Amino acid sequence: MPGIIDRLRMRAKDLKRDINAVYFASRDPRTPWPVRWLAIAIVAYALSPIDLIPDFIPVLGYLDDLVIVPGGIFLLVRLIPPDVMREHRLAASNREHAAGGRGAAAVIVGIWLLSAGLAVWAVYRYFRH
């Protein structure tokens, strides 16, 4: 079983890197404009509150997100010129290892902890009276 989990973990890491690389490549003038528009469409779909299949439908609701977005990223990786993709994959990998990501994660965790503390305090005050 560890083999399967390790492969899935590696694929998820590669997908994350490729998402960043596609973002960088979509802003690169060497990337053909139809590919840029496709990148914008896929990102817009991923961020859109409107889905082809609503998320409240069990299993199928999330299936479109699990197929369309990674499939679109896979297609974009194939359509972006290989030298451009290689360059931006390297940039995305270097950016992942930068400390900025950890700093941002620390800020987000801090906000969540502060929010949880305030919620506990509010519940305590409500029930104390």
Legacy VTK file of the C-alpha trace (Angstrom):
# vtk DataFile Version 3.0
C-alpha trace
ASCII
DATASET POLYDATA
POINTS 129 float
0.000 0.000 0.000
2.736 2.571 0.683
3.659 2.418 -2.991
0.226 3.597 -4.080
0.099 6.365 -1.487
3.588 7.531 -2.398
2.663 7.628 -6.092
-0.517 9.581 -5.362
1.415 11.994 -3.163
3.982 12.483 -5.929
1.274 13.054 -8.546
-0.430 15.606 -6.301
2.871 17.419 -5.833
3.486 17.359 -9.603
-0.044 18.656 -10.241
0.491 21.521 -7.798
3.784 22.399 -9.484
2.181 22.185 -12.933
-0.700 24.445 -11.897
1.806 27.121 -10.915
3.868 26.489 -14.060
0.755 26.793 -16.259
-0.086 30.067 -14.522
3.402 31.413 -15.254
3.339 30.076 -18.832
-0.070 31.633 -19.495
1.518 35.029 -18.906
4.523 34.247 -21.112
4.392 35.818 -24.596
5.905 32.635 -26.088
2.701 30.754 -25.190
0.156 30.820 -28.058
-2.877 32.972 -27.328
-5.459 30.119 -27.712
-3.617 28.222 -24.983
-3.684 31.346 -22.803
-7.451 31.623 -23.250
-7.889 27.941 -22.409
-5.833 28.463 -19.232
-8.069 31.385 -18.248
-11.185 29.281 -18.933
-9.952 26.374 -16.812
-8.965 28.623 -13.926
-12.306 30.458 -14.181
-14.146 27.122 -14.090
-12.125 25.974 -11.085
-12.882 29.178 -9.185
-16.466 29.593 -10.389
-19.330 28.909 -7.998
-21.259 27.485 -10.973
-20.516 23.831 -11.818
-21.663 21.561 -14.609
-22.900 19.171 -11.929
-23.918 20.837 -8.629
-21.731 19.846 -5.672
-24.703 18.813 -3.520
-25.258 15.732 -5.711
-23.385 12.923 -3.928
-20.182 11.737 -5.615
-21.048 13.170 -9.051
-21.009 16.728 -7.721
-17.293 16.626 -7.050
-16.458 14.271 -9.886
-16.579 17.052 -12.475
-14.068 19.068 -10.436
-11.842 16.020 -10.052
-11.893 15.324 -13.800
-12.230 18.684 -15.576
-9.643 20.715 -13.678
-6.806 18.133 -13.600
-7.691 17.094 -17.159
-7.540 20.711 -18.261
-4.173 21.197 -16.571
-2.903 18.012 -18.262
-4.119 19.334 -21.640
-2.505 22.727 -21.055
0.814 21.099 -20.147
0.692 19.293 -23.495
-0.257 22.442 -25.450
2.325 24.801 -23.957
5.625 24.691 -25.874
7.967 22.225 -24.104
10.804 24.715 -23.575
8.403 27.247 -22.034
6.875 24.570 -19.809
10.291 23.325 -18.693
11.364 26.853 -17.754
8.206 27.564 -15.785
8.204 24.160 -14.062
11.669 25.001 -12.767
10.439 28.422 -11.602
7.415 26.813 -9.910
9.636 24.237 -8.165
11.966 26.956 -6.920
9.028 28.986 -5.689
7.631 25.991 -3.760
10.852 25.713 -1.798
10.891 29.388 -0.876
10.075 30.319 2.692
7.208 32.588 1.597
4.811 29.662 1.398
5.535 28.708 4.976
5.094 32.282 6.120
1.728 32.525 4.394
0.703 29.192 5.913
1.711 30.459 9.359
-0.432 33.578 8.896
-3.437 31.499 7.817
-3.030 29.087 10.745
-2.746 32.089 13.062
-5.976 33.567 11.704
-7.767 30.223 12.176
-6.486 29.898 15.748
-7.514 33.464 16.549
-10.965 32.841 15.046
-11.368 29.626 17.026
-10.301 31.419 20.225
-12.804 34.204 19.616
-15.559 31.663 18.940
-14.799 29.802 22.175
-14.753 33.100 24.085
-18.103 34.163 22.553
-19.730 30.821 23.422
-18.344 31.016 26.948
-19.717 34.550 27.439
-23.079 33.564 25.978
-23.589 30.600 28.305
-22.058 32.273 31.346
-24.959 34.720 31.638
LINES 1 130
129 0 1 2 3 4 5 6 7 8 9 10 11 12 13 14 15 16 17 18 19 20 21 22 23 24 25 26 27 28 29 30 31 32 33 34 35 36 37 38 39 40 41 42 43 44 45 46 47 48 49 50 51 52 53 54 55 56 57 58 59 60 61 62 63 64 65 66 67 68 69 70 71 72 73 74 75 76 77 78 79 80 81 82 83 84 85 86 87 88 89 90 91 92 93 94 95 96 97 98 99 100 101 102 103 104 105 106 107 108 109 110 111 112 113 114 115 116 117 118 119 120 121 122 123 124 125 126 127 128
